[in-house]
Amino acid sequence: MRTPPREHPPAGTTVLEAEALRVELGTRAVLERVDLRLAAGVWTAIVGPNGAGKSTLLATLAGLRPPASGTLRLHGRPLAAWSPRERAMRLAWLGQHGEAEGDLAARDVVALGRLPRLGLLGSPGAADDAIVDAAMRETECEAFAGRRLDALSGGERQRVLIARALAVEAGVLLLDEPTTHLDAPHQRALLRSLRARAARGAAVATVLHDLGLAMAADRLLVLVAGRVAAEGPPADGAVRAALVAAFGGAVRILRVPDEPNEPSRDGGRWIVVPRD
């Protein structure tokens, strides 16, 4: 029997949270006492220098890496208490190196996003087909729906894998470097998609190396050496200062007017440029 999708909780409701999270690789602590709350209707960008633990944090939030200590809760319930299928319906995950079988057609890959709701023996219905088609339109990959994944370019393949995550229709989106291989127009399209998903009530978290793209998020979490250096909206001066410090002062963050065709909520946007 198919399990119906859950409606998103009210905007601002904490959906996924970590407290005092410690994650180890071997004997080395990669994350130490990390606190994080992902809320419905909010897009959080996780940023920081190489080796800060960003991908490890996202994988731990997805339940793919067990913490050494600390707590993880999804909808107020320990993450480990959810069955794999229950978790897969509520958490959509895209890894930094997304995996899928190369001999599958692009549309079949996207349709895998419906598997948590259908189960192994379920058959997709008209509603599932509509969700798959909508996800492919959203990522502009419907033109090559019938092509094999291994016949696609890197950017095309990435758009298919993003569409697969979107097709889950999960309340939490966890995307690790989703802009990898995407050209500038498709990067901008993805940012619009993430804003729209959050506006419809999803809790969105992305790891982004491109700081300019990350500044479009509702909130930033600055991670340095496995610890949270700052967390808050880009407009928060302390968050911006922590971000500059995290990269050794090699960047500057400037406020510029909106572009005419992409107005923001507060009439301006932040950009990140190298320091001269």
N, C-alpha and C positions, 0 to 999 in steps of 0.2 A: 504494500500500500504506500502511495506517495504521501510524503509529509508536506503540508502546505507551508509556503514561506511565511516567516514571522514578519509582522509589521515592525517598522523601525520605531524605537522608543522616542519620546519627545526630545527635541533638539536640546543639547547640553547634558543629556543623561550619560553618565559614565557607562560605557559598554564593556571595555576591556581595560584592565588595570594591572599594573605590576607594582609591588612594594618591596623595597630592600632586596632587589633582585641581584643575585650573584651567579655568574656563569663561568665555568672553568673549562679550559682546554688542556688536558693533562693536569699538571699541577699549577698551571698559570691562570690567574683570574683575568678573564677578558672583560667582564662586566662586574662592577662592584657597587652595591647599594643603589641600584637604579630604581627610581620611582617614576611612573608614567601612567597617565590616564588618557585613554582615547574616548572621546565623547561623540554621541550621535550628532550629525550635522557639522562636524569639524574635520578639516583636513590638516594633519600634522606632518611636517617634513622633518625627517631626522637627518642632521647634517653633522659634519666633523671631518677632521683630517683622516688620511689613510691609517688603518689600524686602530681606529677609535672604538670599534666594536659594533658599528651600525648594522651590518648584515647579521651578526650574531644576535643582536637584540631583536631584529625583526623575525628571525627564525624561531627564537625562543617564544615570542609573542604568538606565533602561529602554532606552537606546540610541537615543533620539530626538533627542538633541543631542550633537554630537561635542565632546569636550573639546579645549581648546587644548594642554594638556599633562597629564601624569599618566597613570596606568594604571587600567583597569577590567577586572576578571576575574570571569567566571562559572564556577563549578566549577573554578577554577584556570587557566582558559583565557581569553585576551584576548576581551573581549566582541565586538570587531569581527570575530573569527575565526568566530563562529557565523553561520550563514545566518539570514536573517529568519525563516524558518519554525521553525528550531531554537530561536531566541531566543524566538519567540512561544509555543512550547510550554512554556518554562521560566520566562518572566516574564509575569505577568498585570498589565496596566496599566489604570488608570482615571485619566484626566486631570481637571483641575479643572473643565473645561467638557466633560463627556462628550459625544461625538458619536455619533449613529446616525440612520438614515433614519426620518423621521417617518411614512412610509406603511407601515412594517413593524409587524406585531403584536408585542406584548410578548414572547411566547414565541419568536418568530422572532429577535428581537434577542438574547435570552439564548442561543439555539442558535448564534449566531455565535461564541460562546466555544469551540465545539468545532471551528471551522474550522481552526486550526493543526494539529490532529491528523488531521482528515479529509482535508485538502487541498481544492483547488478542485473536484475531480471526485468526491470521496468522498461516500458516502451514510451518514447517521447510522444506527446500529444501536440495538438495545434498550439497550445499556449507555450510549450517548450520550444517549438519551432520558431514562434514569433520572437521569443526572448533571444534565441541564437541569432536570428536575422537582425534584430535590433542592435545587438552587441557588435556584429560585423559592420553594420552601417556606422555605428558610433566610432569605430576605429578605422573606417574606410578600407576594409579588406574584403568586401563582398565581391569585388571585381575578379578576384582569384580564388573564389570559394572552392572550385573544383580541382585546383592544382595541389600537387603533393607538397608537403611541408619542406622536404629537402630540395625542392626545385625553386624555392622562394629566396629572395635576397634577405640579408640580415634584418633590414627594416621591415620588410613585409612579414617575415616570420615573427618579429617582435609584436607587430600589430595583431597577428592571429593569437599569440599567447596572452596578450592583454585582453582581447575579446573573450578568450576562454575564462579568464578570471572574472570579467564583468558578467558573463552569462550565468555565473553561480547565483547572482542576485543576493549576495550575502550582505548582512548588516555591517560587516567589517571588511575593509579592503586593505591588505598588506602587500605592498608592491616594492620590491627591491630593485632599484635602478630601472624603472620602467621606460625611461627615455633612451636607453641603450640602442644604438643603431638607427634611431629615428632622425629624420631631417628636421630642419627648423619648423616648417609648417605643421608636421605631425607632432612635434613636441608641443607646440602651442595648442593644437587640437586636443592633445591629451590633457593639458592643464585645464582647458575648458571642461572636458569630460569629468575630471576629478572634482572641480568646483560644483558641477551640476549634480554629481552623485552625492556629494556632501549636502548640497542644498535640499536634496530629496530625503535626507536623514541618515545616510551612511556615515560611519566613522572611518576615515581614510588615513592611512599612514604610509608614507613613501620614504625610502632612502634615496637621496639625491646628491650626487657629487657636484652637479651644476648649481652653484649657489644662486645664480640669477633666477633660475627656474624655481628653486626652493623658496625664494622670497615672495612668490605668489600664494603660498599656503596661508591658512588662517593662523597657524602656530608653528613655531620652530622649536625643536629640541636639539640643543647643541651638545654633542657627545665628545668628550676628550679623554683619551686613555681609559676608556671604560666607565667613566663617570659623567653624570649630567652636570655640565657647566652652567647651563641656563635653559629656561623653557618659558615660552610666551609668544605673543604676536610679534611680527617683524617691526611694528611701530614702537615696541618697547626698547628704549635706549639701552637698557642693561643687556638685553638679549643681543642687540646688534654689537655692542662692545665685546661681549663674550665670543661672538662669532669671529670678529676681527682678531681677537687675541688667540683664538683657537688655531688660526692660520698664520700666527706669528707676525701679524700686522702687514701681511703681503697684499691685503685687499682693502678697498674702501667701499662703504655702502652709502649710496646717494639717493636722494628723493627727486623724482622727476615727474612731470605732469603725465596724465594718462594719454594713451593714444586714442584718437577720436573713435575708432571702431571697437575699442575694448576698455570701456570705462570701468573703474573699480568702485568699490563701495564708498571709499573716502576721497575720491577725486585725485588720487596720485598713486604712484607705485615706487617700489624700491628696486634699485639696480646695484649690482656688485661689479666693481671694476678693479683691475690690478693697481696697486699703489706705484706711483712713479718712483 
